């Protein structure tokens, strides 16, 4: 038999967290990205509430877009005269989007 493991769920349960059906009384909402696109902009989160995805998450989770955003931030820091802060964004290796790089 195949047993499913949900590590996040197991850890939260082991620390005393409880599942709820409440619409607004919760701390962590574990969801899929489709829910974020359809619902997130229409709701208000209290300071103690957290969701496992955020809009445009792929801007950080895709390596090519992460590099693009890191370069953008470095350029902005340089433009603002913050060269020491800009140097902290020089941590990304060369990235490629194949086959787009060859078009």
C-alpha positions as CSV (number, residue, x, y, z in Angstrom):
1,X,0.0,0.0,0.0
2,X,1.2,3.5,-0.8
3,X,1.2,5.8,2.2
4,X,1.2,9.6,1.7
5,X,3.3,11.8,3.8
6,X,2.6,15.5,4.4
7,X,5.7,16.7,6.3
8,X,4.4,20.2,7.0
9,X,1.1,18.9,8.3
10,X,2.8,16.3,10.5
11,X,5.2,18.9,12.0
12,X,2.3,21.4,12.7
13,X,0.3,18.6,14.3
14,X,3.2,17.5,16.4
15,X,3.6,21.1,17.7
16,X,0.0,21.3,18.8
17,X,-1.5,23.1,15.9
18,X,-5.1,22.2,15.0
19,X,-7.0,22.1,11.7
20,X,-10.0,24.4,11.4
21,X,-12.9,25.0,9.0
22,X,-13.2,28.6,10.2
23,X,-13.3,31.2,7.4
24,X,-11.3,33.9,9.2
25,X,-9.9,32.4,12.4
26,X,-6.6,30.8,11.3
27,X,-2.8,31.4,11.3
28,X,-1.6,29.4,8.3
29,X,-3.5,28.8,5.1
30,X,-2.0,26.0,2.9
31,X,-3.3,26.4,-0.6
32,X,-2.4,25.9,-4.2
33,X,-1.4,28.8,-6.5
34,X,-4.8,28.8,-8.4
35,X,-6.5,29.9,-5.1
36,X,-4.0,32.8,-4.8
37,X,-4.8,34.1,-8.3
38,X,-8.6,33.9,-7.7
39,X,-9.0,34.9,-4.1
40,X,-5.9,36.6,-2.6
41,X,-6.6,40.1,-3.9
42,X,-10.1,40.0,-2.5
43,X,-9.2,39.3,1.1
44,X,-7.5,41.0,4.0
45,X,-4.9,39.1,6.1
46,X,-4.4,39.9,9.7
47,X,-0.7,40.4,10.8
48,X,-0.6,36.9,12.3
49,X,-2.0,35.2,9.2
50,X,0.3,33.6,6.6
51,X,-0.3,31.9,3.2
52,X,2.2,29.5,1.6
53,X,2.0,31.1,-1.8
54,X,1.9,34.8,-3.0
55,X,1.1,36.5,-6.2
56,X,3.8,36.3,-8.8
57,X,5.7,33.8,-6.7
58,X,7.4,32.6,-9.9
59,X,9.4,35.8,-10.0
60,X,11.5,34.3,-7.2
61,X,11.0,30.6,-7.7
62,X,12.1,30.5,-11.3
63,X,15.9,30.8,-11.5
64,X,15.9,32.9,-14.6
65,X,13.4,35.4,-13.2
66,X,15.2,35.5,-9.8
67,X,18.4,36.5,-11.6
68,X,16.5,39.1,-13.6
69,X,15.1,40.6,-10.4
70,X,18.4,40.5,-8.6
71,X,20.0,42.4,-11.5
72,X,17.2,44.9,-11.5
73,X,17.6,45.5,-7.7
74,X,21.4,45.8,-8.1
75,X,20.9,48.4,-10.9
76,X,18.4,50.3,-8.7
77,X,20.9,50.4,-5.8
78,X,23.7,51.6,-8.1
79,X,21.3,54.3,-9.5
80,X,20.5,55.4,-5.9
81,X,24.2,55.6,-5.0
82,X,24.2,52.6,-2.7
83,X,27.2,50.8,-4.2
84,X,27.9,48.7,-1.0
85,X,24.3,47.4,-1.0
86,X,24.4,46.9,-4.8
87,X,27.5,44.6,-4.4
88,X,25.4,42.2,-2.2
89,X,23.3,41.3,-5.3
90,X,26.3,39.9,-7.2
91,X,25.6,36.4,-6.0
92,X,23.8,34.8,-9.0
93,X,25.6,32.6,-11.5
94,X,25.1,33.0,-15.2
95,X,21.7,31.6,-16.2
96,X,20.2,30.5,-19.5
97,X,16.7,30.0,-20.9
98,X,17.1,27.3,-23.5
99,X,16.1,27.4,-26.3
100,X,15.1,31.0,-26.0
101,X,18.7,32.2,-25.7
102,X,19.3,30.9,-29.3
103,X,16.4,32.7,-31.0
